[in-house]
Amino acid sequence: MLLHYRFTSHLSPFMIDFNKIKTYPIKSRKNKVSFKNFIRPDNNLPLLENNELNVLANKIIEAFRNKKQIIVMMGGHIIKVGCTPLIIDLMKKGIITHIAVNGSVAIHDFEIAFIGETSEDVAVNIEDGTFGMAEETGRMINEAVRNSAMEDKGFGEAIGKLVKDFEFREESLFYWAYKLNIPVTVHTSIGAEIIYQHPSCDGAAMGKVSYHDFKIFTDSISKLEGGVIINAGSAVIMPEVFLKAFTIARNLGFDIKKFTAANLDMIKHYRPTVNVVVRPTSLGGTGLEIIDYHEKTIPTLHKLLTLY
């Protein structure tokens, strides 16, 4: 069944009318990822032999002992390959102090909490225009964003509140961040995530809550001296957001020189290398590039941290 929305708006003659967009119930969608296949903290996966992973683990342990910031930036692929429980476990242990994500992470995490599954077949659904049109995902996230904007709060907090009563909330990164009072910030990009396809989207509210989160993120970055920041699976958005937050912090007089910046990804990209690993560490920091599959690097890092 296709569902229709109607919102009043003043359209320019050069603007298409999103009110005519058709959506469908999420439970009728086939998904490629289930929480049942997530990698658990007690997994028996072999440790990956990687010297830079060992260095990173030691830097994180040092920062943890010294009560410094340990910030994890993420892209949606981390959830899709099943690493959420490992991140949650590090949050529960007090190791991770801040999670910063692009919009796709919020979407995938919401769907996992809501139905226990996520990740549609884009190649199939793009052919008939149903890609990204699951009604509940768009409507519920957009409603949460509007409410959070009215309360002068952020995107991450909005998702944490939204999923706290869902059936599969225990599998949700945002639920645990909300429960543990760990900042989780969402750095959305207008038009880049499927929530913008829905007529329920309020661009002004979206901008307000994401900008709110950017300021929270920048506050954490201002305290990065002696700490660690990790970029896992975000090729563009988070490296760009980090660089802007970093220069704001230095502009405001915060001394950030000796810290560790690591990029974990499956392939080497320009922006994570330059904007995370190289440029920010030029005054005495440590930059690490760890290239391998996330479902190998993150379980290994988790074991190195929890077995020390």
Order of alpha helices (4+ residues) and beta strands (2+ residues): beta-beta-beta-alpha-beta-alpha-alpha-beta-alpha-beta-alpha-alpha-alpha-alpha-beta-alpha-beta-alpha-beta-beta-alpha
